């Protein structure tokens, strides 16, 4: 549009059938061209005349102008990938926590400055316009955000990877705090439209549910399996462009949306119930209505199982149909050309579904189909909590997906023969390893199904992968040691440093150049500057400015004013007992107690910031939020704490909030019970932005500490082995009694000091601490935590020393880029060749 194509008709088709867009002159990337296009979309497409501050229409026009430029590169990337006919990978995930997309797109296209200039000419700021964008929150937490970081790194590395997911109408709920309680509000993120997506009705798939199976012998004597009298739902794809960083690659995130078929509920229709039949379309469209807001298993919900199958079937059909077209129906090379990475067990139903499609739709025999399936599936595990391992009632799969259940039984039968051959007469083991957990309600074990059907099984941090092999999945590691591997998580530095912390990025690039944006290990060169006084001063100034920005966010969201000169001590993550927000709270109460004892003068002024959402059905997690808010209310009102201690619960923690929080944090709380947090990724974002970690030897903390050096990490707490050894005979009462500080803290809690006229409000939470079978053993780590916090105080008192450690943390974070993670996945599992259009 900025430069109309006069040279050649764009309608002419090339030999491949593509419109000859390569001959069209590329859209200009100047501020002039951008302004012309924004203007065009604003007035011609959106029909607006007047511009005002924070205009959502101007934002939308800017997205269209940006998207045009992505489209050119997207088309070229796809032409290159198709032309090469090389191996591809597909990331199957029920969650993508994308956050906002505009800033990332502008940075990737390298038109950040031009866009700012263009907007300035009409008196608008890019920052405030950017605030019009709603977070795309199609995920719960770590697992969903990891998927988003992965897509960014795949595109930046030029790897042909497509993300497949669901287009939920409602994403992660919005959290409000009312009287200290969490209140959930629906997240209608699509209400004002979502200008980044492209609807692809031409690629609609049919997904079947219910009905019954059929078995016939064909004229050729071969058995034919079918699935009849099903209720069908349409899967309509919407594509979101995923740009690589300044490399002209644009990959695809394809999200499926459910729609009713025209034939939906024909019976009712014929019975004259027209309105009822149309209204019943809702049932089909419900499938992608809402993201389940649990980050642990939501057991047995039929709608969730429908969602999982819907994702698996639509995505597999999409890939198979494309392969069929490009390879004349020959599937012999399919496993050599394709790889599906399962993001936890949520899409594990893909294993029997691929078997079904290959056999029932494409005519393969079992053995051949199994070779293909088990040759192209790979499974990533994200949890060690046995209670979080997904299981589904055999009966539910049986009536919702009868053909799938048959196939699962057959997989189980054949695989257990293998087990029996290896361990004859070991009935115990057969029972333990069966895909079906026996009982009065037999259940399908999804993790086992994923392992049996995959050629690769990985954990997400060294410790986690070791514990999987030695504990949770030991039988399988014994049977197939070659399948098991580790892929330590990461985060994308483009979002989590370059974009969210512009000042620090600028400072870093001034000293070591900007190569770190695509090669994070280069941050190691900052070590040379760790003792440079001038650099340290600049480093502190940037952190100080970021703290002021965060103080602004806190004030907008809570009305509370915080002092940017305090130590910013931050714990943001989902609220979970194993993550031990309670341990953090006990320490805050201990500090408060010391202030009341008159020791306030000797303390480093500190702001403790806690944020995170509780699953709506997780009563204890909600109690913890209420308890934190009560303690905060009391502490913040007490004049004795003024200028020394503040506790704030930040409502509605999400991706955009983290983009303000991590640049401002000084102390990162990673205090889970050892052996419970698979990896953690917030820990990496904080480290990258120069926060120091106080943490247990859990998840990726272990590797973070190794990378930064033990002298730059505040370690505390029992190890996995010590936790295991201490569990029998664990006696929290005795631990509390033996520690006068702990006694005083419990006294304050139990004496109703924080009840605010709501007696017993924190009882459940307190009982958990005193419970000898407390799985998280909070009391056991109290003393070590308080002592480690005292070391933090000491270190913070020496600002030069602290700044040095801060710089060394950023300098040591090079390993924790998803560029490294994805390179590892690619080397060991996917084996893709990069494409550069
Ligand atoms: C399963 C079945 C039914 C309903 C919900 C679920 C469900 C949904 C989300 C189960 C688990 C999740 C999310 C898990 C998660 O976020 N795990 C985190 O993954 C991160 C990325 O690997 C790790 O860093 C964290 O340690 C891990 O807790």
Boltz pocket constraint, residues with backbone or C-beta under 6 A from the ligand:
constraints:
  - pocket:
      binder: B
      contacts: [[A, 140], [A, 141], [A, 142], [A, 143], [A, 144], [A, 146], [A, 292], [A, 294], [A, 295], [A, 296], [A, 297], [A, 298], [A, 299], [A, 304], [A, 346], [A, 381], [A, 382], [A, 383], [A, 388], [A, 390], [A, 460], [A, 489], [A, 676], [A, 677], [A, 678], [A, 679], [A, 680], [A, 681], [A, 699]]
      max_distance: 6.0
